[in-house]
Amino acid sequence: MLPLVWDASQPSDALDLIYKSVVRMPMILNAQPEPARKRIHEAILAGAEERRDGAAIRFAFPAAMVTGHVGDR
């Protein structure tokens, strides 16, 4: 596993990431009634703040790197 980490400076960066980088998520969130969408945003912001490590908010995105080789036949 590769221990990839994205550092943000403020909780609202998490919302920016979701709205600008995650396919279909803006559409799903915008389809929610305003009170529900507000609670979702608040939960995302609170969750981001829980990941604060000093000045940075750290989001872990572990990944696996796989390589292959096709040999001569």
Distance bins in CASP14 RR format, pairs under 12 A and 6 or more apart:
PFRMAT RR
TARGET T0000
AUTHOR 0000-0000-0000
RMODE 2
METHOD distances of the structure
MODEL  1
1 60 0 0 0 0 0 1 0 0 0 0 0
1 61 0 0 0 0 0 1 0 0 0 0 0
1 62 1 0 1 0 0 0 0 0 0 0 0
1 63 1 0 0 1 0 0 0 0 0 0 0
1 64 1 0 1 0 0 0 0 0 0 0 0
1 65 0 0 0 0 1 0 0 0 0 0 0
1 66 0 0 0 0 0 1 0 0 0 0 0
2 60 0 0 0 0 0 1 0 0 0 0 0
2 61 0 0 0 0 1 0 0 0 0 0 0
2 62 1 0 0 1 0 0 0 0 0 0 0
2 63 1 0 1 0 0 0 0 0 0 0 0
2 64 1 0 0 1 0 0 0 0 0 0 0
2 65 1 0 1 0 0 0 0 0 0 0 0
2 66 0 0 0 0 0 1 0 0 0 0 0
3 58 0 0 0 0 0 1 0 0 0 0 0
3 59 0 0 0 0 0 1 0 0 0 0 0
3 60 1 0 0 1 0 0 0 0 0 0 0
3 61 0 0 0 0 1 0 0 0 0 0 0
3 62 1 0 1 0 0 0 0 0 0 0 0
3 63 0 0 0 0 1 0 0 0 0 0 0
3 64 0 0 0 0 0 1 0 0 0 0 0
3 65 0 0 0 0 0 1 0 0 0 0 0
4 58 0 0 0 0 0 1 0 0 0 0 0
4 59 0 0 0 0 1 0 0 0 0 0 0
4 60 1 0 0 1 0 0 0 0 0 0 0
4 61 1 0 1 0 0 0 0 0 0 0 0
4 62 1 0 0 1 0 0 0 0 0 0 0
4 63 1 0 1 0 0 0 0 0 0 0 0
4 64 0 0 0 0 0 1 0 0 0 0 0
4 65 0 0 0 0 0 1 0 0 0 0 0
5 51 0 0 0 0 0 1 0 0 0 0 0
5 53 0 0 0 0 1 0 0 0 0 0 0
5 56 0 0 0 0 1 0 0 0 0 0 0
5 57 0 0 0 0 0 1 0 0 0 0 0
5 58 1 0 1 0 0 0 0 0 0 0 0
5 59 1 0 0 1 0 0 0 0 0 0 0
5 60 1 0 1 0 0 0 0 0 0 0 0
5 61 1 0 0 1 0 0 0 0 0 0 0
5 62 0 0 0 0 1 0 0 0 0 0 0
5 63 0 0 0 0 0 1 0 0 0 0 0
6 13 0 0 0 0 1 0 0 0 0 0 0
6 14 0 0 0 0 1 0 0 0 0 0 0
6 16 0 0 0 0 0 1 0 0 0 0 0
6 17 1 0 0 1 0 0 0 0 0 0 0
6 21 0 0 0 0 0 1 0 0 0 0 0
6 48 0 0 0 0 0 1 0 0 0 0 0
6 51 0 0 0 0 0 1 0 0 0 0 0
6 56 0 0 0 0 1 0 0 0 0 0 0
6 57 0 0 0 0 1 0 0 0 0 0 0
6 58 1 0 0 1 0 0 0 0 0 0 0
6 59 1 0 1 0 0 0 0 0 0 0 0
6 60 0 0 0 0 1 0 0 0 0 0 0
6 61 1 0 0 1 0 0 0 0 0 0 0
6 62 0 0 0 0 0 1 0 0 0 0 0
6 63 0 0 0 0 0 1 0 0 0 0 0
7 13 0 0 0 0 1 0 0 0 0 0 0
7 14 0 0 0 0 0 1 0 0 0 0 0
7 17 0 0 0 0 0 1 0 0 0 0 0
7 48 0 0 0 0 0 1 0 0 0 0 0
7 51 0 0 0 0 1 0 0 0 0 0 0
7 52 0 0 0 0 0 1 0 0 0 0 0
7 53 0 0 0 0 1 0 0 0 0 0 0
7 54 0 0 0 0 0 1 0 0 0 0 0
7 55 0 0 0 0 1 0 0 0 0 0 0
7 56 1 0 1 0 0 0 0 0 0 0 0
7 57 1 0 0 1 0 0 0 0 0 0 0
7 58 1 0 1 0 0 0 0 0 0 0 0
7 59 1 0 0 1 0 0 0 0 0 0 0
7 60 0 0 0 0 0 1 0 0 0 0 0
7 61 0 0 0 0 0 1 0 0 0 0 0
8 14 1 0 0 1 0 0 0 0 0 0 0
8 15 0 0 0 0 0 1 0 0 0 0 0
8 16 0 0 0 0 1 0 0 0 0 0 0
8 17 1 0 0 1 0 0 0 0 0 0 0
8 18 0 0 0 0 0 1 0 0 0 0 0
8 44 0 0 0 0 0 1 0 0 0 0 0
8 45 0 0 0 0 0 1 0 0 0 0 0
8 47 0 0 0 0 0 1 0 0 0 0 0
8 48 1 0 0 1 0 0 0 0 0 0 0
8 49 0 0 0 0 0 1 0 0 0 0 0
8 51 0 0 0 0 1 0 0 0 0 0 0
8 52 0 0 0 0 1 0 0 0 0 0 0
8 53 0 0 0 0 0 1 0 0 0 0 0
8 54 0 0 0 0 0 1 0 0 0 0 0
8 55 0 0 0 0 0 1 0 0 0 0 0
8 56 1 0 0 1 0 0 0 0 0 0 0
8 57 1 0 1 0 0 0 0 0 0 0 0
8 58 1 0 0 1 0 0 0 0 0 0 0
8 59 1 0 0 1 0 0 0 0 0 0 0
9 16 0 0 0 0 0 1 0 0 0 0 0
9 48 0 0 0 0 0 1 0 0 0 0 0
9 52 0 0 0 0 0 1 0 0 0 0 0
9 53 0 0 0 0 0 1 0 0 0 0 0
9 54 0 0 0 0 0 1 0 0 0 0 0
9 55 1 0 0 1 0 0 0 0 0 0 0
9 56 1 0 0 1 0 0 0 0 0 0 0
9 57 1 0 0 1 0 0 0 0 0 0 0
9 58 0 0 0 0 0 1 0 0 0 0 0
10 16 0 0 0 0 1 0 0 0 0 0 0
10 17 0 0 0 0 0 1 0 0 0 0 0
10 45 0 0 0 0 1 0 0 0 0 0 0
10 48 0 0 0 0 1 0 0 0 0 0 0
10 49 0 0 0 0 1 0 0 0 0 0 0
10 51 0 0 0 0 0 1 0 0 0 0 0
10 52 0 0 0 0 1 0 0 0 0 0 0
10 55 0 0 0 0 1 0 0 0 0 0 0
10 56 0 0 0 0 1 0 0 0 0 0 0
10 57 1 0 0 1 0 0 0 0 0 0 0
11 17 0 0 0 0 0 1 0 0 0 0 0
11 18 0 0 0 0 0 1 0 0 0 0 0
11 41 0 0 0 0 1 0 0 0 0 0 0
11 42 0 0 0 0 1 0 0 0 0 0 0
11 43 0 0 0 0 0 1 0 0 0 0 0
11 44 1 0 0 1 0 0 0 0 0 0 0
11 45 1 0 1 0 0 0 0 0 0 0 0
11 46 1 0 0 1 0 0 0 0 0 0 0
11 47 1 0 0 1 0 0 0 0 0 0 0
11 48 1 1 0 0 0 0 0 0 0 0 0
11 49 1 0 1 0 0 0 0 0 0 0 0
11 50 0 0 0 0 1 0 0 0 0 0 0
11 51 0 0 0 0 1 0 0 0 0 0 0
11 52 0 0 0 0 1 0 0 0 0 0 0
11 56 0 0 0 0 0 1 0 0 0 0 0
11 57 1 0 0 1 0 0 0 0 0 0 0
11 59 0 0 0 0 0 1 0 0 0 0 0
12 18 0 0 0 0 0 1 0 0 0 0 0
12 19 0 0 0 0 0 1 0 0 0 0 0
12 41 0 0 0 0 1 0 0 0 0 0 0
12 42 0 0 0 0 0 1 0 0 0 0 0
12 44 0 0 0 0 1 0 0 0 0 0 0
12 45 1 0 0 1 0 0 0 0 0 0 0
12 48 0 0 0 0 1 0 0 0 0 0 0
12 49 0 0 0 0 0 1 0 0 0 0 0
12 57 0 0 0 0 1 0 0 0 0 0 0
13 19 0 0 0 0 0 1 0 0 0 0 0
13 20 0 0 0 0 0 1 0 0 0 0 0
13 21 0 0 0 0 0 1 0 0 0 0 0
13 44 0 0 0 0 0 1 0 0 0 0 0
13 45 0 0 0 0 0 1 0 0 0 0 0
13 48 1 0 0 1 0 0 0 0 0 0 0
13 49 0 0 0 0 0 1 0 0 0 0 0
13 51 0 0 0 0 0 1 0 0 0 0 0
13 52 0 0 0 0 0 1 0 0 0 0 0
13 56 0 0 0 0 0 1 0 0 0 0 0
13 57 1 0 0 1 0 0 0 0 0 0 0
13 58 0 0 0 0 0 1 0 0 0 0 0
13 59 0 0 0 0 1 0 0 0 0 0 0
14 20 0 0 0 0 0 1 0 0 0 0 0
14 21 0 0 0 0 0 1 0 0 0 0 0
14 22 0 0 0 0 0 1 0 0 0 0 0
14 25 0 0 0 0 0 1 0 0 0 0 0
14 40 0 0 0 0 0 1 0 0 0 0 0
14 41 0 0 0 0 1 0 0 0 0 0 0
14 42 0 0 0 0 0 1 0 0 0 0 0
14 43 0 0 0 0 0 1 0 0 0 0 0
14 44 1 0 1 0 0 0 0 0 0 0 0
14 45 1 0 0 1 0 0 0 0 0 0 0
14 46 0 0 0 0 0 1 0 0 0 0 0
14 47 1 0 0 1 0 0 0 0 0 0 0
14 48 1 0 1 0 0 0 0 0 0 0 0
14 49 0 0 0 0 1 0 0 0 0 0 0
14 50 0 0 0 0 0 1 0 0 0 0 0
14 51 0 0 0 0 1 0 0 0 0 0 0
14 52 0 0 0 0 0 1 0 0 0 0 0
14 57 1 0 0 1 0 0 0 0 0 0 0
14 58 0 0 0 0 0 1 0 0 0 0 0
14 59 1 0 0 1 0 0 0 0 0 0 0
15 21 0 0 0 0 0 1 0 0 0 0 0
15 22 0 0 0 0 0 1 0 0 0 0 0
15 25 0 0 0 0 0 1 0 0 0 0 0
15 26 0 0 0 0 0 1 0 0 0 0 0
15 29 0 0 0 0 1 0 0 0 0 0 0
15 37 0 0 0 0 0 1 0 0 0 0 0
15 38 0 0 0 0 0 1 0 0 0 0 0
15 40 0 0 0 0 1 0 0 0 0 0 0
15 41 1 0 0 1 0 0 0 0 0 0 0
15 42 0 0 0 0 0 1 0 0 0 0 0
15 43 0 0 0 0 0 1 0 0 0 0 0
15 44 1 0 1 0 0 0 0 0 0 0 0
15 45 1 0 0 1 0 0 0 0 0 0 0
15 46 0 0 0 0 0 1 0 0 0 0 0
15 47 0 0 0 0 0 1 0 0 0 0 0
15 48 0 0 0 0 1 0 0 0 0 0 0
15 57 0 0 0 0 0 1 0 0 0 0 0
16 22 0 0 0 0 0 1 0 0 0 0 0
16 25 0 0 0 0 0 1 0 0 0 0 0
16 26 0 0 0 0 0 1 0 0 0 0 0
16 41 0 0 0 0 0 1 0 0 0 0 0
16 44 0 0 0 0 0 1 0 0 0 0 0
16 45 0 0 0 0 0 1 0 0 0 0 0
16 48 0 0 0 0 0 1 0 0 0 0 0
17 25 0 0 0 0 1 0 0 0 0 0 0
17 26 0 0 0 0 0 1 0 0 0 0 0
17 44 0 0 0 0 1 0 0 0 0 0 0
17 48 0 0 0 0 1 0 0 0 0 0 0
17 57 0 0 0 0 0 1 0 0 0 0 0
17 59 1 0 0 1 0 0 0 0 0 0 0
17 61 0 0 0 0 0 1 0 0 0 0 0
18 24 0 0 0 0 0 1 0 0 0 0 0
18 25 1 0 1 0 0 0 0 0 0 0 0
18 26 1 0 0 1 0 0 0 0 0 0 0
18 27 0 0 0 0 0 1 0 0 0 0 0
18 28 0 0 0 0 1 0 0 0 0 0 0
18 29 1 0 0 1 0 0 0 0 0 0 0
18 30 0 0 0 0 0 1 0 0 0 0 0
18 37 0 0 0 0 0 1 0 0 0 0 0
18 40 0 0 0 0 1 0 0 0 0 0 0
18 41 0 0 0 0 1 0 0 0 0 0 0
18 43 0 0 0 0 0 1 0 0 0 0 0
18 44 1 0 0 1 0 0 0 0 0 0 0
18 45 0 0 0 0 0 1 0 0 0 0 0
18 48 0 0 0 0 0 1 0 0 0 0 0
18 59 0 0 0 0 0 1 0 0 0 0 0
19 25 1 0 0 1 0 0 0 0 0 0 0
19 26 1 0 1 0 0 0 0 0 0 0 0
19 27 0 0 0 0 0 1 0 0 0 0 0
19 28 0 0 0 0 0 1 0 0 0 0 0
19 29 1 0 0 1 0 0 0 0 0 0 0
19 30 0 0 0 0 1 0 0 0 0 0 0
19 37 0 0 0 0 0 1 0 0 0 0 0
19 40 0 0 0 0 0 1 0 0 0 0 0
19 41 0 0 0 0 0 1 0 0 0 0 0
19 44 0 0 0 0 0 1 0 0 0 0 0
20 26 0 0 0 0 1 0 0 0 0 0 0
21 59 0 0 0 0 0 1 0 0 0 0 0
21 61 0 0 0 0 0 1 0 0 0 0 0
22 28 0 0 0 0 1 0 0 0 0 0 0
22 29 0 0 0 0 1 0 0 0 0 0 0
22 44 0 0 0 0 0 1 0 0 0 0 0
24 30 0 0 0 0 0 1 0 0 0 0 0
24 31 0 0 0 0 0 1 0 0 0 0 0
25 31 0 0 0 0 0 1 0 0 0 0 0
25 32 0 0 0 0 0 1 0 0 0 0 0
25 37 0 0 0 0 0 1 0 0 0 0 0
25 40 0 0 0 0 0 1 0 0 0 0 0
25 44 0 0 0 0 0 1 0 0 0 0 0
26 32 0 0 0 0 0 1 0 0 0 0 0
26 37 0 0 0 0 0 1 0 0 0 0 0
26 40 0 0 0 0 0 1 0 0 0 0 0
28 36 0 0 0 0 0 1 0 0 0 0 0
28 37 0 0 0 0 1 0 0 0 0 0 0
28 40 0 0 0 0 1 0 0 0 0 0 0
29 36 0 0 0 0 1 0 0 0 0 0 0
29 37 1 0 1 0 0 0 0 0 0 0 0
29 38 0 0 0 0 0 1 0 0 0 0 0
29 39 0 0 0 0 0 1 0 0 0 0 0
29 40 1 0 0 1 0 0 0 0 0 0 0
29 41 0 0 0 0 1 0 0 0 0 0 0
29 43 0 0 0 0 0 1 0 0 0 0 0
29 44 0 0 0 0 1 0 0 0 0 0 0
30 36 0 0 0 0 0 1 0 0 0 0 0
30 37 1 0 0 1 0 0 0 0 0 0 0
30 40 0 0 0 0 0 1 0 0 0 0 0
30 41 0 0 0 0 0 1 0 0 0 0 0
31 37 0 0 0 0 1 0 0 0 0 0 0
31 40 0 0 0 0 0 1 0 0 0 0 0
32 38 0 0 0 0 1 0 0 0 0 0 0
32 39 0 0 0 0 1 0 0 0 0 0 0
32 40 1 0 0 1 0 0 0 0 0 0 0
32 41 0 0 0 0 1 0 0 0 0 0 0
33 39 0 0 0 0 1 0 0 0 0 0 0
33 40 0 0 0 0 0 1 0 0 0 0 0
34 40 0 0 0 0 0 1 0 0 0 0 0
34 41 0 0 0 0 0 1 0 0 0 0 0
35 41 0 0 0 0 0 1 0 0 0 0 0
35 42 0 0 0 0 0 1 0 0 0 0 0
36 42 0 0 0 0 0 1 0 0 0 0 0
36 43 0 0 0 0 0 1 0 0 0 0 0
37 43 0 0 0 0 0 1 0 0 0 0 0
37 44 0 0 0 0 0 1 0 0 0 0 0
38 44 0 0 0 0 0 1 0 0 0 0 0
38 45 0 0 0 0 0 1 0 0 0 0 0
39 45 0 0 0 0 0 1 0 0 0 0 0
39 46 0 0 0 0 0 1 0 0 0 0 0
40 46 0 0 0 0 0 1 0 0 0 0 0
40 47 0 0 0 0 0 1 0 0 0 0 0
41 47 0 0 0 0 0 1 0 0 0 0 0
41 48 0 0 0 0 0 1 0 0 0 0 0
42 48 0 0 0 0 0 1 0 0 0 0 0
42 49 0 0 0 0 0 1 0 0 0 0 0
43 49 0 0 0 0 0 1 0 0 0 0 0
43 50 0 0 0 0 0 1 0 0 0 0 0
44 50 0 0 0 0 0 1 0 0 0 0 0
44 51 0 0 0 0 0 1 0 0 0 0 0
44 57 0 0 0 0 0 1 0 0 0 0 0
44 59 0 0 0 0 0 1 0 0 0 0 0
45 51 0 0 0 0 0 1 0 0 0 0 0
45 52 0 0 0 0 0 1 0 0 0 0 0
45 57 0 0 0 0 0 1 0 0 0 0 0
46 52 0 0 0 0 0 1 0 0 0 0 0
46 57 0 0 0 0 0 1 0 0 0 0 0
47 57 0 0 0 0 1 0 0 0 0 0 0
47 58 0 0 0 0 0 1 0 0 0 0 0
47 59 0 0 0 0 0 1 0 0 0 0 0
48 56 0 0 0 0 0 1 0 0 0 0 0
48 57 1 0 1 0 0 0 0 0 0 0 0
48 58 0 0 0 0 1 0 0 0 0 0 0
48 59 1 0 0 1 0 0 0 0 0 0 0
49 56 0 0 0 0 0 1 0 0 0 0 0
49 57 1 0 0 1 0 0 0 0 0 0 0
49 58 0 0 0 0 0 1 0 0 0 0 0
49 59 0 0 0 0 0 1 0 0 0 0 0
50 57 0 0 0 0 1 0 0 0 0 0 0
50 58 0 0 0 0 0 1 0 0 0 0 0
50 59 0 0 0 0 0 1 0 0 0 0 0
51 57 1 0 1 0 0 0 0 0 0 0 0
51 58 1 0 1 0 0 0 0 0 0 0 0
51 59 1 0 0 1 0 0 0 0 0 0 0
51 60 0 0 0 0 1 0 0 0 0 0 0
52 58 1 0 0 1 0 0 0 0 0 0 0
52 59 0 0 0 0 0 1 0 0 0 0 0
53 59 0 0 0 0 0 1 0 0 0 0 0
53 60 0 0 0 0 0 1 0 0 0 0 0
END
